[in-house]
Amino acid sequence: MKYFLHDTASFEDEKISELFINFGYEGLGLFYTLIEKMARQEKPIKTSVLKHQCKVGKRLEKCWSFLEEIDLISSNNGETFNKQLLNFSEKYQIKKEKNAKRISEWRDKQAVTENVTRSERTCNTSKVKKSKVSIYIPVIDEVIKYFLENGFKADAGRNAWNYYNESGWVDSNGKKVINWKQKMRGVWFRDENKIQSQSLNFAIPVN
């Protein structure tokens, strides 16, 4: 774990005071070093390994025994641990799992919202400020079909869709295209884009 609880008034604790009285700062140093190593492992550590890492020789062996005597550390089946730290570690793991679950649920909701609200990905990012008005962005086949149904060329529909798609569905005045059908009728339904009556019946081209 990246951290563990350390009371700022721990020096006033009776057991810590006993440790300091008997072994001074050397005893405190050994205890907190042991705590840090056990916190990093988040589980009991082999006693022999822990003693080797902390260079516990004859001088510190008495201090180690005293720590066990006053129950600041515990050794069992060749492993050493701190009861309070193990308890905190369990709570820390539970909290971490709950946080991970909440984050995962939030991301899932964001993904669902994004899929529902986005109908077509545009090529370029619009520089126009976002509007609170929700707009519908048609696919290219839909625009071409609309042009053909109204007697205009498929190429004109394709050109119109490409123009607005590249601009992020913003017109030449920098305004969002809220009603695309109305915009097509007002700007793109021109005489030069009309098709002859005899050529109206043909399949709708696709990209």
Salt bridges, closest charged atoms under 4 A:
GLU26 OE2 - ARG59 NE 3.30
GLU61 OE2 - LYS51 NZ 2.92
ASP71 OD2 - LYS83 NZ 3.48
GLU114 OE2 - ARG118 NH1 3.13
ASP155 OD1 - ARG158 NH1 2.82
ASP171 OD2 - LYS183 NZ 3.21
ASP191 OD1 - LYS194 NZ 3.76
GLU192 OE2 - ARG190 NH1 3.93
